[in-house]
Amino acid sequence: PGDVNEHIAVALDRLQQDMNFVLARLSTLEALSTSQARGSIVAPAVQAVQPQQQQESSWWPFSNLSAKAAFFIVVWPFIVNWLIKTYFKRKSKGHRRSPFM
């Protein structure tokens, strides 16, 4: 349990860093847009905002589980449920057509 909480905390911290980066980029783009709308020439010295720290690992907290595997784990019960419902729906329709067989 403690290990999962630690992974969640790390993931939330990384998401916060990413949000800060996105907000900084948005501010830069808004400033550029405003200056272009006023008709001024944008100075080439405007630099893109760089993240404070480049991290080698991704935001995914479960390093031994890929995102595709997690997606599959979440989605497969819904797919199987749909297949079973479809099967029984077709099966019940077949019995209605020929009740005397």
Backbone hydrogen bonds in HBPLUS format (Angstrom, degrees):
<---DONOR---> <-ACCEPTOR-->    atom                        ^
c    i                          cat <-CA-CA->   ^        H-A-AA   ^      H-
h    n   atom  resd res      DA  || num        DHA   H-A  angle D-A-AA Bond
n    s   type  num  typ     dist DA aas  dist angle  dist       angle   num
A0005-ASN N   A0001-PRO O   3.11 MM   4  6.37 160.3  2.15 148.8 154.2     1
A0006-GLU N   A0002-GLY O   2.97 MM   4  6.18 148.5  2.07 142.2 150.8     2
A0007-HIS N   A0003-ASP O   2.99 MM   4  6.29 154.9  2.06 145.4 151.8     3
A0008-ILE N   A0004-VAL O   2.91 MM   4  6.18 157.2  1.96 151.4 157.8     4
A0009-ALA N   A0005-ASN O   2.91 MM   4  6.11 156.9  1.96 145.5 151.8     5
A0010-VAL N   A0006-GLU O   2.94 MM   4  6.18 157.8  1.99 149.4 155.1     6
A0011-ALA N   A0007-HIS O   2.91 MM   4  6.10 160.7  1.94 148.0 153.6     7
A0012-LEU N   A0008-ILE O   2.87 MM   4  6.08 159.3  1.92 150.9 156.3     8
A0013-ASP N   A0009-ALA O   2.95 MM   4  6.12 152.9  2.02 144.0 151.6     9
A0014-ARG N   A0010-VAL O   2.95 MM   4  6.22 159.4  2.00 150.9 156.1    10
A0015-LEU N   A0011-ALA O   2.89 MM   4  6.11 154.0  1.95 146.8 154.5    11
A0016-GLN N   A0012-LEU O   2.91 MM   4  6.12 150.3  2.00 143.4 151.2    12
A0017-GLN N   A0013-ASP O   3.01 MM   4  6.34 153.7  2.08 146.0 152.9    13
A0018-ASP N   A0014-ARG O   2.89 MM   4  6.16 158.1  1.94 148.9 155.1    14
A0019-MET N   A0015-LEU O   2.86 MM   4  6.09 154.6  1.93 146.5 153.6    15
A0020-ASN N   A0016-GLN O   2.94 MM   4  6.20 155.4  2.00 147.5 154.0    16
A0021-PHE N   A0017-GLN O   2.98 MM   4  6.26 153.6  2.05 146.7 153.9    17
A0022-VAL N   A0018-ASP O   2.89 MM   4  6.18 159.5  1.93 151.7 157.0    18
A0023-LEU N   A0019-MET O   2.87 MM   4  6.08 162.3  1.90 152.0 156.7    19
A0024-ALA N   A0020-ASN O   2.98 MM   4  6.16 152.4  2.06 143.5 150.9    20
A0025-ARG N   A0021-PHE O   2.94 MM   4  6.21 156.2  2.00 148.8 155.5    21
A0026-LEU N   A0022-VAL O   2.84 MM   4  6.06 156.1  1.90 149.3 156.4    22
A0027-SER N   A0023-LEU O   2.97 MM   4  6.19 156.0  2.03 144.8 150.5    23
A0028-THR N   A0024-ALA O   3.06 MM   4  6.32 156.8  2.11 145.0 151.0    24
A0029-LEU N   A0025-ARG O   2.86 MM   4  6.14 162.5  1.89 154.1 158.8    25
A0030-GLU N   A0026-LEU O   2.83 MM   4  6.01 155.6  1.88 150.0 157.1    26
A0031-ALA N   A0027-SER O   2.96 MM   4  6.15 155.2  2.02 145.2 151.8    27
A0032-LEU N   A0028-THR O   2.93 MM   4  6.22 157.0  1.98 149.0 155.5    28
A0033-SER N   A0029-LEU O   2.84 MM   4  5.99 158.9  1.88 146.9 153.2    29
A0034-THR N   A0030-GLU O   2.89 MM   4  6.04 158.8  1.93 147.4 153.0    30
A0035-SER N   A0031-ALA O   2.99 MM   4  6.17 160.7  2.03 146.5 151.7    31
A0036-GLN N   A0032-LEU O   2.92 MM   4  6.11 150.1  2.01 146.5 154.9    32
A0037-ALA N   A0033-SER O   2.88 MM   4  6.04 151.3  1.96 145.7 153.9    33
A0038-ARG N   A0034-THR O   3.13 MM   4  6.35 140.9  2.29 142.2 151.5    34
A0040-SER N   A0035-SER O   3.16 MM   5  5.68 140.2  2.32 178.1 167.3    35
A0039-GLY N   A0036-GLN O   3.00 MM   3  5.06 150.6  2.08 100.0 109.4    36
A0046-VAL N   A0043-ALA O   3.31 MM   3  6.13 171.8  2.32 122.6 123.4    37
A0065-LEU N   A0062-PHE O   2.97 MM   3  5.42 165.6  1.99 119.0 123.3    38
A0070-ALA N   A0066-SER O   3.07 MM   4  6.38 157.7  2.12 147.8 153.8    39
A0071-PHE N   A0067-ALA O   2.91 MM   4  6.10 156.0  1.97 146.0 152.7    40
A0072-PHE N   A0068-LYS O   2.93 MM   4  6.17 159.3  1.97 147.7 153.3    41
A0073-ILE N   A0069-ALA O   2.91 MM   4  6.14 159.3  1.95 148.8 154.4    42
A0074-VAL N   A0070-ALA O   3.03 MM   4  6.24 149.4  2.12 145.8 153.4    43
A0075-VAL N   A0071-PHE O   2.90 MM   4  6.03 157.5  1.95 153.1 159.5    44
A0076-TRP N   A0072-PHE O   2.93 MM   4  5.66 169.3  1.95 154.0 155.5    45
A0078-PHE N   A0075-VAL O   3.02 MM   3  5.59 127.9  2.30 118.2 130.7    46
A0079-ILE N   A0075-VAL O   3.26 MM   4  6.57 156.5  2.32 152.1 159.1    47
A0080-VAL N   A0076-TRP O   2.95 MM   4  6.13 169.9  1.97 160.2 162.1    48
A0081-ASN N   A0077-PRO O   2.93 MM   4  5.99 157.5  1.98 141.5 148.3    49
A0082-TRP N   A0078-PHE O   2.97 MM   4  6.15 158.3  2.02 144.8 150.3    50
A0083-LEU N   A0079-ILE O   2.93 MM   4  6.20 158.9  1.97 150.8 156.7    51
A0084-ILE N   A0080-VAL O   2.91 MM   4  6.13 161.1  1.95 154.2 158.6    52
A0085-LYS N   A0081-ASN O   2.97 MM   4  6.16 165.1  1.99 151.4 155.6    53
A0086-THR N   A0082-TRP O   2.90 MM   4  6.06 160.8  1.94 149.4 155.1    54
A0087-TYR N   A0083-LEU O   2.90 MM   4  6.07 156.8  1.96 146.4 153.0    55
A0088-PHE N   A0084-ILE O   2.96 MM   4  6.21 170.0  1.97 157.1 158.5    56
A0089-LYS N   A0085-LYS O   2.86 MM   4  5.96 150.6  1.95 146.8 155.8    57
A0090-ARG N   A0086-THR O   2.99 MM   4  6.15 164.0  2.02 150.4 154.0    58
A0091-LYS N   A0087-TYR O   2.85 MM   4  6.03 153.8  1.92 146.9 155.5    59
A0092-SER N   A0088-PHE O   2.86 MM   4  5.95 157.7  1.91 142.8 148.1    60
A0093-LYS N   A0089-LYS O   3.01 MM   4  6.21 148.9  2.11 142.6 151.2    61
A0094-GLY N   A0090-ARG O   3.03 MM   4  6.21 151.2  2.11 144.4 151.5    62
A0095-HIS N   A0091-LYS O   3.30 MM   4  6.63 146.0  2.42 142.4 150.0    63
A0096-ARG N   A0092-SER O   3.26 MM   4  6.47 143.9  2.40 140.4 149.3    64
A0097-ARG N   A0093-LYS O   3.31 MM   4  6.57 145.4  2.43 145.9 153.4    65
